[in-house]
């Protein structure tokens, strides 16, 4: 599901091509990649790591609402997908630092565009939700 087109049948064509190539759409490479990136905590962690490498405790303080378990799990998923590098330092106790890989930096360039769009359009989205919910309640 590579290039973007705006023709009316483009989505159907792209979905048909994806089904032919990957079978079920659950095997779609775009969905596979977006699943981790779109996780609840991934974008916040990627933003922090885009600024500079951080130790686990620093990340925990930067994102105080995340539990230790979710921080560990999200970092593991980001590491597994090749976005984050985990380096262990031979100190007592061992120090661990997380940083973005080249792949992570390239992904963050695209993610940052979405983050900026979300920030700029949050009020409009909130207004649309309130209007929708109001219409729903009066129906």
C-alpha positions in Angstrom: 0.0 0.0 0.0 2.6 2.5 -1.2 1.7 5.7 -3.0 -1.1 8.1 -2.2 -3.6 9.0 -4.9 -6.8 11.0 -4.7 -9.0 9.3 -7.3 -12.4 8.1 -6.2 -11.6 4.4 -6.5 -8.1 4.7 -5.1 -8.8 3.3 -1.7 -10.7 0.3 -3.1 -7.9 -0.4 -5.5 -5.3 -0.1 -2.8 -7.3 -2.4 -0.5 -7.8 -5.0 -3.3 -4.0 -4.9 -4.0 -3.2 -5.3 -0.3 -5.7 -8.3 0.0 -4.1 -9.9 -3.0 -0.5 -9.4 -1.7 -1.1 -10.0 2.1 -4.3 -11.9 2.3 -6.3 -10.6 5.3 -5.9 -6.9 6.0 -4.7 -7.8 9.4 -1.5 -8.7 7.6 -1.2 -5.3 6.0 2.2 -3.8 6.6 0.8 -0.3 7.2 -1.5 -1.5 10.0 1.4 -3.6 11.4 3.7 -0.6 11.7 1.0 1.9 12.9 -0.1 -0.4 15.7 2.9 0.3 17.9 3.4 3.9 16.8 -0.2 4.7 17.5 0.0 3.2 21.0 -1.2 5.4 23.9 2.3 6.2 25.2 4.5 5.7 22.1 4.3 9.3 20.8 5.2 10.8 24.1 8.2 8.6 24.6 9.3 9.2 21.0 9.0 13.0 21.6 11.2 12.7 24.7 13.8 10.5 23.0 13.9 12.8 20.0 15.2 15.5 22.2 18.0 13.4 23.8 18.7 9.9 25.2 17.1 9.2 28.6 17.4 6.7 31.4 14.3 4.8 32.5 13.8 6.9 35.6 14.0 10.1 33.6 11.4 8.9 31.1 9.2 7.9 34.1 9.4 11.5 35.5 8.8 13.0 32.0 5.6 11.0 31.5 4.3 10.7 35.1 1.0 9.2 34.2 2.6 6.1 32.8 3.0 3.0 35.0 6.4 1.3 35.3 4.9 -1.7 33.6 3.5 0.3 30.7 6.8 2.2 30.3 8.7 -1.0 30.2 6.3 -2.6 27.7 6.2 0.4 25.4 10.0 0.8 25.4 10.2 -2.9 24.6 7.8 -2.6 21.7 9.6 0.4 20.3 13.0 -1.4 20.7 11.6 -4.5 19.1 10.4 -2.5 16.0 13.9 -0.9 15.7 13.0 2.6 16.8 14.7 2.6 20.1 18.2 1.5 21.2 18.7 0.3 24.7 22.3 0.6 26.0 23.4 -1.0 29.3 26.3 0.6 31.1 28.6 -1.6 33.3 28.0 0.3 36.5 26.7 -0.8 39.9 23.7 -1.0 39.6 23.8 -1.2 35.8 22.7 2.0 34.1 20.4 1.7 31.1 19.8 4.5 28.6 17.3 4.7 25.7 17.8 6.6 22.5 16.3 6.7 19.0 17.9 4.7 16.3 18.2 6.1 12.7 14.9 4.3 11.9 13.3 5.9 15.0 14.5 9.4 14.0 13.2 8.9 10.5 9.8 7.7 11.8 9.7 10.6 14.3 10.0 13.1 11.4 6.7 11.8 10.1 5.1 11.4 13.5 6.1 14.9 14.5 4.0 16.3 11.6 1.0 14.5 13.0 1.8 15.7 16.5 2.0 19.3 15.3 -1.3 18.9 13.4 -3.0 17.4 16.4 -1.8 20.3 18.6 -3.0 22.9 16.1 -6.4 21.2 15.5 -7.2 19.9 19.0 -9.8 22.7 19.7 -11.6 22.0 16.4 -11.7 18.3 17.1 -13.0 18.9 20.6 -15.6 21.2 19.3 -16.7 18.6 16.7 -16.9 15.9 19.4 -19.1 18.1 21.6 -21.4 18.9 18.6 -21.6 15.3 17.7 -22.3 14.2 21.3 -25.0 16.9 21.6 -26.7 15.8 18.4 -26.5 12.2 19.6 -28.2 13.1 22.9 -31.0 15.0 21.3 -31.8 12.2 18.8 
